[in-house]
């Protein structure tokens, strides 16, 4: 008997609940019952700036259980045997979360009851992590890539601009990479409390300190000899943050740009004053590679206890628009600050 599955579809700036035939997996593919799908900043920015054409099932941070295995699928990417009912996480690098929803095969986005792993080169990994931790594998892979680009030295002073999920994960992996002092610049308060849980030595709430010049002063006063940070990560996704963050940096320091996966605008740059005279090293990372995804899962499995309350909200499919708007309008939902919002599929 044919089955159908629901999904939340972005239609312009609206979200509609639609129903689709559930695909029968072709050889080399598999069908997954969704458990959780994280709402990513990229989902938010694609909604804000409407860079994607067609109707789209957003969502690419996924954890679920195997519903049906296509012929020939017996192991995950690391050769671990898999069977129906196993929990897996998937890497979305070959076409998930950004494809037209009305094109076959259906259900290739995260905000649905099912996700069809239609591409034979899809990388998926079996895991026993709790769903609220496993759903962080994809954003954590981004943070792993970002943190490794900095080439952190033991004892470095590190500043992370932005306290959203990527900024928080970068902060945590930077600390575990040997950072001696970590400063988080962002907000709101609930997110900065998570930064403190992850080991931030200083948090600067941009709502309490709205003047960029004052933030620069505070940052520099909390670096060795007031000379500036060794490494600054931009994870805020605001072009103005780049101008500010470059002034957090010491001479010959490293600036890592990671917050602009989606085109969110430009900033005015004086290369001589902002770049060359600082003798800085500028890194810009795009997404992640397979090695980062594998390292991400290993680190989450090793440090799972750190992430017990990282997912602050789980919402049903028909509340995706509320989750998106919460991230758009101040990171507050259902009476508390939002750290990570995840969509929980109705498993029926």
QUIVENCOR-V28179 format. One record per residue. N is the residue number from 1. RES is the residue in three letters. OMEGA is omega in whole degrees, 0 to 359 (NA if undefined). Layout:
n = [N:N]
res = [RES:RES]
omega = [OMEGA:OMEGA]
//
This chain:
n = [1:2:3:4:5:6:7:8:9:10:11:12:13:14:15:16:17:18:19:20:21:22:23:24:25:26:27:28:29:30:31:32:33:34:35:36:37:38:39:40:41:42:43:44:45:46:47:48:49:50:51:52:53:54:55:56:57:58:59:60:61:62:63:64:65:66:67:68:69:70:71:72:73:74:75:76:77:78:79:80:81:82:83:84:85:86:87:88:89:90:91:92:93:94:95:96:97:98:99:100:101:102:103:104:105:106:107:108:109:110:111:112:113:114:115:116:117:118:119:120:121:122:123:124:125:126:127:128:129:130:131:132:133:134:135:136:137:138:139:140:141:142:143:144:145:146:147:148:149:150:151:152:153:154:155:156:157:158:159:160:161:162:163:164:165:166:167:168:169:170:171:172:173:174:175:176:177:178:179:180:181:182:183:184:185:186:187:188:189:190:191:192:193:194:195:196:197:198:199:200:201:202:203:204:205:206:207:208:209:210:211:212:213:214:215:216:217:218:219:220:221:222:223:224:225:226:227:228:229:230:231:232:233:234:235:236:237:238:239:240:241:242:243:244:245:246:247:248:249:250:251:252:253:254:255:256:257:258:259:260:261:262:263:264:265:266:267:268:269:270:271:272:273:274:275:276:277:278:279:280:281:282:283:284:285:286:287:288:289:290:291:292:293:294:295:296:297:298:299:300:301:302:303:304:305:306:307:308:309:310:311:312:313:314:315:316:317:318:319:320:321:322:323:324:325:326:327:328:329:330:331:332:333:334:335:336:337:338:339:340:341:342:343:344:345:346:347:348]
res = [UNK:UNK:UNK:UNK:UNK:UNK:UNK:UNK:UNK:UNK:UNK:UNK:UNK:UNK:UNK:UNK:UNK:UNK:UNK:UNK:UNK:UNK:UNK:UNK:UNK:UNK:UNK:UNK:UNK:UNK:UNK:UNK:UNK:UNK:UNK:UNK:UNK:UNK:UNK:UNK:UNK:UNK:UNK:UNK:UNK:UNK:UNK:UNK:UNK:UNK:UNK:UNK:UNK:UNK:UNK:UNK:UNK:UNK:UNK:UNK:UNK:UNK:UNK:UNK:UNK:UNK:UNK:UNK:UNK:UNK:UNK:UNK:UNK:UNK:UNK:UNK:UNK:UNK:UNK:UNK:UNK:UNK:UNK:UNK:UNK:UNK:UNK:UNK:UNK:UNK:UNK:UNK:UNK:UNK:UNK:UNK:UNK:UNK:UNK:UNK:UNK:UNK:UNK:UNK:UNK:UNK:UNK:UNK:UNK:UNK:UNK:UNK:UNK:UNK:UNK:UNK:UNK:UNK:UNK:UNK:UNK:UNK:UNK:UNK:UNK:UNK:UNK:UNK:UNK:UNK:UNK:UNK:UNK:UNK:UNK:UNK:UNK:UNK:UNK:UNK:UNK:UNK:UNK:UNK:UNK:UNK:UNK:UNK:UNK:UNK:UNK:UNK:UNK:UNK:UNK:UNK:UNK:UNK:UNK:UNK:UNK:UNK:UNK:UNK:UNK:UNK:UNK:UNK:UNK:UNK:UNK:UNK:UNK:UNK:UNK:UNK:UNK:UNK:UNK:UNK:UNK:UNK:UNK:UNK:UNK:UNK:UNK:UNK:UNK:UNK:UNK:UNK:UNK:UNK:UNK:UNK:UNK:UNK:UNK:UNK:UNK:UNK:UNK:UNK:UNK:UNK:UNK:UNK:UNK:UNK:UNK:UNK:UNK:UNK:UNK:UNK:UNK:UNK:UNK:UNK:UNK:UNK:UNK:UNK:UNK:UNK:UNK:UNK:UNK:UNK:UNK:UNK:UNK:UNK:UNK:UNK:UNK:UNK:UNK:UNK:UNK:UNK:UNK:UNK:UNK:UNK:UNK:UNK:UNK:UNK:UNK:UNK:UNK:UNK:UNK:UNK:UNK:UNK:UNK:UNK:UNK:UNK:UNK:UNK:UNK:UNK:UNK:UNK:UNK:UNK:UNK:UNK:UNK:UNK:UNK:UNK:UNK:UNK:UNK:UNK:UNK:UNK:UNK:UNK:UNK:UNK:UNK:UNK:UNK:UNK:UNK:UNK:UNK:UNK:UNK:UNK:UNK:UNK:UNK:UNK:UNK:UNK:UNK:UNK:UNK:UNK:UNK:UNK:UNK:UNK:UNK:UNK:UNK:UNK:UNK:UNK:UNK:UNK:UNK:UNK:UNK:UNK:UNK:UNK:UNK:UNK:UNK:UNK:UNK:UNK:UNK:UNK:UNK:UNK:UNK:UNK:UNK:UNK:UNK:UNK:UNK:UNK:UNK:UNK:UNK:UNK:UNK:UNK]
omega = [179:180:174:179:181:175:175:188:174:178:191:178:176:174:181:172:179:181:184:171:177:184:168:188:172:175:179:181:178:179:183:169:181:168:177:173:180:170:185:172:177:174:179:183:176:175:182:189:176:179:184:173:176:172:190:165:179:177:181:176:195:167:180:179:181:177:183:177:172:181:176:179:183:185:173:186:180:176:172:179:178:178:177:182:177:175:179:168:184:173:186:190:181:168:176:173:182:185:181:186:185:176:174:355:183:172:178:177:188:186:180:179:179:168:182:177:193:186:183:180:177:177:175:185:175:179:174:179:170:184:184:175:181:182:180:186:182:177:177:176:175:181:176:179:181:183:183:179:184:184:183:174:178:179:180:169:187:173:175:175:183:181:170:183:180:179:179:179:176:179:182:181:176:178:180:177:175:178:181:178:184:180:178:178:182:182:358:188:181:178:179:174:175:177:178:176:179:174:177:178:180:173:179:181:184:175:179:180:186:183:180:180:177:177:177:180:181:180:185:178:180:174:181:179:180:186:181:184:174:183:172:176:174:181:184:181:178:182:180:180:181:179:180:186:178:178:171:196:173:173:180:176:183:176:181:180:181:191:187:176:175:180:180:173:186:172:180:186:170:187:181:185:188:186:190:184:175:181:188:170:182:178:175:185:181:176:178:177:183:181:180:178:179:179:179:182:179:182:176:179:180:186:187:183:179:192:185:184:180:173:185:183:166:184:179:183:184:176:179:181:178:178:178:181:177:178:181:191:173:172:181:182:177:173:178:179:180:172:174:177:179:181:181:180:174:186:175:NA]
//
